[in-house]
């Protein structure tokens, strides 16, 4: 995959994350040395070409005051998995919700990451979630420590 000099500069800047400012795209464009419209046009082109799927945030929940978390696995009936998943994903305390195939030794098919200020808050949220979706077979896999959360690096050069 070939990239122009401007595109390489964009990758170098954007792989470190958008600036934490009120004008992240404008500030990134300024750092690269291009106009904001050019940056947005290139991002749009990358999206159309399939080079870019999405731009998303990596949130450290502990740094924003959510000191407790648990991966909660749910044993939902397969014919209700989409319905249950949508209900669970609708809770503001949930940052991730997805379905996985069950296995002979692991019958849980819905996974949610639930956050709260305290372990008690997480437990209370999970109980509300269970009532809302009607699934009572679940397990909390409590976060003890975070091992790694870093953005991927696509290019070695840097504009620092």
Steps between C-alpha positions, in 0.01 A plus 500: 500500500655828387464821701587854400728711721194678643329168572812368675507814716131448577563141609791608718286760676169313520644172627585686821134601533312816421602801706305536825367841402175667400611491132677164463481476119608862451785460746615174339491662155706792629756260645524320165522830312179470297152651502226329703294442185790310343537279807127423502498432125785251535329327794179477299690356201672244726160398633361455147809300397477276803830624640322638805215331682445748778660748734421412859599594850702287737365592841676424824196455722707515817630848406146633452389393847361155426721303736315171471415282205404150405456299186157348544421189300137409440339170408222616269283271292636507145166613356508801738868593473450804276211631713692443824816654356315818401346534845834451675687732262242770578629547853724807529735307730578255217795584275509173301233246411542215256401143426727196478436137425453269796708187550453175686676639808389865478130566446516882511426672171456871586790704637472847652758724664335680790657797680423680825660712769500207742460123490160547664394734218600238244309228687188721520520576128534131414194419709301769316627364168392147594149618585476706182589214265363208700830308502595366842791277399807726499848534650702806595865480401638785709779719367797472733746699294536620146793347318514699179304772326690671223416621154646302211804640316488493122800708408839550670565863417385771736448877478590564864 
